[in-house]
Amino acid sequence: MTGKTHKAGFVNIIGKPNVGKSTLMNILIGERLSIISSKAQTTRHRILGLINEKDYQIVFSDTPGMLKPKYELHKSMMSFVNLSLEDADVIVFVTDLFETDEEITEVIEKMNASGVPVLLVINKIDLSKDDKLATTTQYWTERIKADAVIPISALENFNTERIMQEILERLPVHPPYYDKEELTDRPERFFASEIIREKIFTNYKKEIPYSTEVAIDQFSEEDKIIRIRAIIFVERSSQKGIIIGEKGKALKRVGTLAREELETFFGKKVFLETHVKVEDDWRKNKNKLRKFGYDQ
């Protein structure tokens, strides 16, 4: 039984693309739950990860990078951001030494008006020169009503434990929201598709990764092996050729890298089958976006 002092709450990590939100969340949770890539816009879904301790439960969500909608997809991503401001007990706003408030002033206004405590996390301080940290801190504290300012390096895991301390101080007394045995509310298929998608992001150039979506067509777990059939959707047939590569080499490489990571993630052997299909202009089509799980 949880005592009367048990704390639980929703902590939402928000920030512009590429400031290190996913890396930070993975450090805090201690499991690789969010997709990480050096390219912007890789996290499209609002992924929940849980930290369960005897006296508290923290429910983390990693919102998509904030940006101006260019496609229907981007509009869906922004609706996730707006939703995350509404259901938060604590907001962790992540920025770095190089970002400005360009394109996100509207979200900052909503955040300041929300009445939710905000922890201002300034990442990448391992790259700081001269008084860069001081000027960055001044810049953001003039724009954000922050309860605490926490300079960190997610890459070097420096000062990240302070974020946990500040969150716990502000977490409300509440029974757990989720079963304490669960780490995340996302199904295994979701992580399989994210891992494959990450390999696409790191192995192809330019617009190719942004034009792909991965659907898990089959996921069957046996005693010693998991059989996964994944379909990689692209927008045009020319992209299909690039994904497959000469004599299928590119697709084979992605499949091998993904399979190795899937085996680590699930802790057992994985048989992975990949297919590439063309789904014309899926990013601009509401029905197709719904098919890929972007509906609210």
C-alpha positions in Angstrom: 0.0 0.0 0.0 1.2 3.5 -0.7 1.2 5.9 2.2 -0.5 9.2 2.6 2.7 11.0 1.6 3.1 9.2 -1.8 3.7 11.8 -4.5 2.7 11.4 -8.2 2.5 13.8 -11.1 2.9 14.6 -14.7 6.2 16.2 -15.8 6.3 17.5 -19.3 9.6 18.2 -21.1 9.3 20.8 -23.7 11.7 22.8 -26.0 12.7 23.4 -29.5 14.0 20.6 -31.8 17.5 19.4 -31.1 18.0 21.0 -27.6 18.5 17.5 -26.1 15.0 16.7 -24.6 15.0 13.1 -25.6 18.6 12.5 -24.3 17.6 14.2 -21.0 14.5 12.1 -20.6 16.5 8.9 -21.2 19.0 9.8 -18.6 16.3 10.7 -16.1 14.3 7.4 -16.7 17.4 5.3 -17.1 15.9 3.4 -20.1 16.2 4.2 -23.7 12.6 5.2 -24.4 12.7 8.2 -26.7 14.1 8.1 -30.2 17.4 10.1 -30.3 18.9 11.5 -33.4 21.0 14.4 -34.3 18.4 15.6 -36.8 15.5 17.7 -35.7 11.9 16.6 -35.5 12.5 12.9 -34.8 10.1 12.7 -31.8 6.6 13.0 -33.3 4.7 11.2 -30.6 4.2 12.2 -27.0 6.0 9.3 -25.3 5.3 8.7 -21.7 7.9 7.1 -19.5 7.5 6.4 -15.8 9.9 6.6 -12.8 8.6 4.4 -10.0 10.0 4.6 -6.5 8.5 3.5 -3.2 7.4 7.0 -2.3 6.7 8.6 -5.7 5.8 8.1 -9.4 6.8 10.6 -12.1 5.0 10.4 -15.4 7.2 12.0 -18.1 6.2 13.1 -21.5 8.5 14.2 -24.2 6.7 16.5 -26.5 7.7 17.0 -30.2 10.0 19.9 -30.9 8.1 23.1 -31.1 7.9 24.6 -34.6 5.6 26.5 -36.9 3.2 24.1 -38.7 4.2 23.5 -42.4 2.3 20.3 -42.9 -0.7 18.7 -41.3 1.8 16.6 -39.4 3.3 19.7 -37.8 -0.1 20.9 -36.7 -0.7 17.6 -35.0 2.7 17.9 -33.3 1.8 21.4 -32.0 -1.4 20.1 -30.6 0.6 17.6 -28.6 2.7 20.6 -27.2 -0.4 22.5 -26.3 -1.9 19.4 -24.6 1.3 19.0 -22.6 0.9 22.5 -21.1 -2.6 21.7 -19.9 -2.0 18.4 -18.0 1.4 19.2 -16.4 2.2 19.4 -12.7 5.8 20.5 -13.5 7.1 21.7 -16.8 10.8 21.2 -17.7 11.7 23.7 -20.4 14.9 22.6 -22.1 17.0 25.0 -24.1 20.7 25.3 -24.8 23.4 27.9 -25.2 22.5 28.6 -28.8 18.7 28.7 -29.1 16.5 31.8 -29.0 12.7 32.2 -28.5 12.2 32.6 -32.3 9.0 30.8 -33.4 8.0 29.7 -29.9 7.0 33.0 -28.3 3.3 31.9 -28.4 4.1 28.6 -26.5 6.2 30.6 -23.9 3.3 32.9 -23.3 1.0 29.9 -22.8 3.5 28.4 -20.5 4.0 31.5 -18.4 0.2 31.9 -18.1 -0.4 28.3 -17.2 0.5 28.7 -13.5 2.5 25.4 -13.7 6.0 25.5 -12.0 8.7 25.7 -14.7 12.2 24.4 -14.4 14.5 26.2 -16.9 17.1 23.7 -18.0 20.0 25.0 -20.0 21.7 22.2 -21.8 25.1 21.8 -23.6 27.1 23.8 -21.1 30.0 21.6 -21.9 30.3 23.8 -25.0 30.3 27.1 -22.9 33.0 29.7 -23.6 33.6 32.9 -21.7 30.4 34.2 -20.1 28.1 32.4 -22.6 26.2 30.6 -19.7 25.6 33.9 -17.9 24.2 35.7 -20.9 22.1 32.7 -21.9 20.6 32.5 -18.4 19.8 36.2 -18.4 18.2 35.9 -21.8 15.8 33.1 -20.8 15.0 34.4 -17.3 13.8 37.6 -18.9 11.4 35.6 -21.0 10.3 32.7 -18.8 8.8 32.7 -15.3 11.2 30.0 -14.0 11.0 28.5 -10.5 14.6 27.2 -10.9 17.4 27.5 -13.4 19.5 24.4 -13.9 22.5 24.4 -16.2 23.3 20.8 -17.4 25.2 18.8 -19.9 22.9 15.9 -21.0 25.7 14.5 -23.1 28.1 14.3 -20.2 25.3 13.6 -17.6 26.4 16.6 -15.6 24.0 18.1 -13.0 21.0 16.1 -14.3 20.3 14.7 -10.8 19.4 18.3 -9.7 16.5 18.2 -12.1 15.1 15.2 -10.2 15.5 17.0 -6.9 13.7 20.1 -8.1 10.9 17.9 -9.7 10.4 15.9 -6.5 10.1 19.1 -4.4 7.2 20.2 -6.6 5.4 16.9 -7.1 1.9 16.8 -5.5 0.9 14.2 -3.0 -1.2 11.8 -5.0 -1.5 8.0 -5.4 0.2 6.5 -8.5 -1.5 7.1 -11.8 -0.1 3.9 -13.4 0.6 0.3 -12.3 4.0 0.5 -10.6 5.2 -2.5 -12.5 4.9 -0.7 -15.8 7.7 1.5 -17.2 5.8 3.1 -20.1 2.3 3.1 -21.5 3.5 2.6 -25.1 3.2 -0.9 -26.5 6.2 -2.9 -27.6 5.3 -2.4 -31.3 5.8 1.3 -30.8 9.4 0.9 -29.6 10.1 -1.5 -32.4 8.9 1.1 -35.0 10.9 3.9 -33.2 14.1 1.9 -33.2 13.8 1.2 -36.9 12.9 4.8 -37.7 15.9 6.0 -35.8 18.2 3.8 -38.0 16.6 5.4 -41.0 17.3 8.9 -39.6 21.0 8.1 -39.0 21.6 6.2 -42.3 19.9 8.4 -45.0 20.4 12.0 -46.0 18.3 15.1 -46.6 14.5 14.7 -46.8 14.4 10.9 -46.9 14.0 10.4 -43.1 11.3 13.0 -42.9 9.3 11.3 -45.7 9.2 7.9 -44.0 7.0 6.3 -41.5 7.4 2.8 -40.0 4.4 0.6 -39.3 4.8 -2.8 -37.5 2.7 -5.2 -39.5 3.4 -8.2 -37.4 4.8 -8.6 -33.9 4.8 -12.2 -32.5 6.8 -13.1 -29.4 7.8 -16.8 -28.9 9.9 -18.3 -26.1 13.3 -17.6 -27.7 12.6 -15.2 -30.6 10.5 -12.2 -31.5 9.3 -12.1 -35.2 8.7 -8.6 -36.5 7.5 -7.6 -39.9 7.9 -3.8 -40.5 6.7 -1.7 -43.4 8.6 1.4 -44.3 6.3 3.9 -46.0 7.7 6.6 -48.2 6.0 9.4 -50.2 7.3 8.8 -53.7 8.6 5.8 -55.6 12.0 7.5 -56.2 12.4 7.5 -52.3 11.6 3.8 -52.3 14.7 3.2 -54.5 16.9 5.2 -52.2 15.7 3.4 -49.1 16.3 0.0 -50.7 19.7 1.1 -52.2 21.8 -0.7 -54.8 21.1 -4.4 -54.7 19.2 -3.9 -51.4 22.4 -2.9 -49.5 21.0 0.2 -47.8 17.9 -1.5 -46.5 19.9 -4.5 -45.4 22.2 -2.3 -43.4 19.3 -0.5 -41.7 17.7 -3.9 -41.0 20.8 -5.3 -39.4 21.4 -2.2 -37.2 17.8 -2.2 -36.1 17.7 -5.9 -35.4 20.8 -5.6 -33.2 19.3 -2.8 -31.1 15.9 -4.6 -31.0 17.6 -7.6 -29.5 19.3 -5.5 -26.9 16.0 -3.7 -26.1 13.9 -6.8 -25.8 16.6 -9.1 -24.4 16.0 -11.9 -26.9 16.7 -12.9 -30.5 14.8 -11.0 -33.1 13.9 -12.0 -36.7 13.2 -8.7 -38.6 11.6 -8.6 -42.0 11.4 -5.1 -43.7 9.3 -4.0 -46.7 9.1 -0.6 -48.4 5.8 0.8 -49.7 4.9 4.0 -51.4 2.1 6.0 -49.6 1.7 9.2 -51.7 2.1 12.5 -49.8 1.2 10.9 -46.4 2.4 14.0 -44.5 -0.2 16.3 -46.1 -3.2 13.9 -45.8 -5.3 13.9 -42.6 -6.6 10.4 -43.1 -3.2 8.9 -43.7 -1.8 10.7 -40.6 -4.6 9.2 -38.6 -3.6 5.8 -39.9 -0.1 6.4 -38.4 -1.5 7.4 -35.0 -1.3 11.2 -35.2 -4.9 11.9 -34.4 -5.7 13.4 -31.0 
